[in-house]
Amino acid sequence: MVEKRVIMLMKHVPLFSKMRDTEIVQITEQCVQRKCKKDQVILVEEEVGQTLFIILKGTVKITRTSEEGREVILTILKAGDFFGELSLLDGKGRSATVIAMEDSELLALRRNEFLLLLEKFPPISVELLKVLADRLRKCDVQIENLTLQDAVGRVGATLIHVAEQTGYARGDAMIIKKLPVQQDLANMAGTARETISRVMAAFEQRGLLEREGHRVVIPNFKKFKEEYWSKGIDR
């Protein structure tokens, strides 16, 4: 029997958010539940992929390795997000490595079951296209931020990206409950860990953010985003 908790979590996944409970139960019954420890590698870049993963709890980082052997973090995903869909659609190798940033809980769905679901529930295909389009737009903006901005701008853009992926709004403020470690932020911003430390301190002195351990608050998120976030390319 599928737990009610799992059904509620699945409703936060864009692919299934408009489906009835009975339909979500049918889908979840096709999945295998997996638990991952912090720093556990879930997927490896270029390996053959046959599984879609849905995050029920925790966060993961999507990474690639540069020609110099340096880890580059493309994005961070949280509960309600999913990954691994590209290999299921085209049958090719994984496009990135996925690593758990904390103890996480996942649902794994095999390729054959996933393709059958697309046939049985056509709305899933529409929602999948919407998510892929949104990720493509965000990728455009991220590339623009990393290539056209200076170090301060890249750090600011990285904080915005992390906030929108893992944070939550409270009035005008955006709260990041657990900011990634500085090395992970550096790997996202394409800069040195020391630069992250320096720029974060400067933001704090200017009142642009507040820190308490790993908890970060951006008091006026709209203003911060206007200053450090590119508008992107209209496709």
Secondary structure, 3 states (H helix, E strand, C coil): CCCHHHHHHHCCCCCCCCCCHHHHHHHHCCCEEEEECCCCEEECCCCECCEEEEEEECEEEEEEECCCCCEEEEEEEECCCEECHHHHHHCCECCCEEEECCCEEEEEEEHHHHHHHHHHCCHHHHHHHHHHHHHHHHHHHHHHHHHHCCHHHHHHHHHHHHHHHHCEEECCEEEECCCCCHHHHHHHHCCCHHHHHHHHHHHHHCCCCEEECCEEEECCHHHHHHHHCCCCCCC
